[in-house]
């Protein structure tokens, strides 16, 4: 299964993913690049900046599935 397929399956099951979650579960280190590639194929995501324990990170939430 490719990284994009893993991410797509995760979005179908969970609806959102963060970089830490992508690395911990799937060993994906460049989540933002995979998200960009999926956006080029018609997927739409909300890019939400989350602050937790004085740290900030981006969480990607699925808006619309692409091809």
Secondary structure as the mmCIF struct_conf table of DSSP 4:
data_model
#
loop_
_struct_conf.conf_type_id
_struct_conf.id
_struct_conf.beg_label_comp_id
_struct_conf.beg_label_asym_id
_struct_conf.beg_label_seq_id
_struct_conf.end_label_comp_id
_struct_conf.end_label_asym_id
_struct_conf.end_label_seq_id
HELX_RH_AL_P HELX_RH_AL_P1 UNK A 3 UNK A 14
BEND BEND1 UNK A 15 UNK A 15
STRN STRN1 UNK A 16 UNK A 18
HELX_RH_AL_P HELX_RH_AL_P2 UNK A 19 UNK A 26
BEND BEND2 UNK A 29 UNK A 29
HELX_RH_AL_P HELX_RH_AL_P3 UNK A 31 UNK A 40
TURN_TY1_P TURN_TY1_P1 UNK A 41 UNK A 42
STRN STRN2 UNK A 44 UNK A 52
TURN_TY1_P TURN_TY1_P2 UNK A 53 UNK A 54
STRN STRN3 UNK A 55 UNK A 64
#
